[in-house]
Amino acid sequence: MGREGPKRRYEKQILLLRVLEDKSFNEIGEILDKSPATMRKRFERIKKKIGEKNPEERKLDYEKGYSL
């Protein structure tokens, strides 16, 4: 397996802060030294990217009531 690139690590940080730690976009922006608007947009792109990678899993999660 290849090593994880900086962009991938950055995306994981945003996802973990938002989903697992329930941080606001303001808080994430402060932690990562970016604007809240940038964090919101990046989070939306990450969600879209995840949905494009696993459409069947996304459908199953939706049916079970899970959301990202």
N, C-alpha and C positions, 0 to 999 in steps of 0.2 A: 504494500500500500504506500501511496505517496504521502508526503508531508502536507499538512494543512497550511494554506496560504494566509496572508494577513487579512485579505478581504473576508475569507470564510470565518476566521476567528472573530472579526469585527461583527459579522452577521450573527454569530452565536452569542456574542456578548449582548447585543441588542435584544435578541430573542429571550435569552435567559433573564435579563433584567426585567423585561416587560411581562413575561408569562409566569416565570417561577417566583420572582421577587415582587411582582405586582407594582413595579415602579411606574410613575407617571412619565410622560415624555419630557417634562421639565427636568425631573430627576435624572433620567437617562442622559439628557443633553448635558447636564452639569458634570456627571461622571465621565462622559466621553468627550467633553469639551466641544460640543456641537449645539446648534440651536434645536429647540423642541420641534420646530417644523421639519427640520432635516431628519430627526429621529422618527417622527411620525411617518414621513414618506418612506424612509428606509424600511421601517417595520411593515408597511403595506406591501412593499416590493418583496420582502422576505416571505410574507404570507402567500403572495401570488406565486412565487418561485416554488414553495413547498407544495402548493396545490397543483402546479403543472407537473411536478415530478411524480406525484402519487395520486392520480385522480380517483382510483378505486378506494384507497384508504381514506381519502378526504370524504367521499360519499358515505362510507361506513361510519366515520366519525360523526358526520352530520346526522345520520339516522339514529345514532346512539345518543345524540344531544351534546357531543363534545364540540368545542370550538377552540380555535387558536386565538 
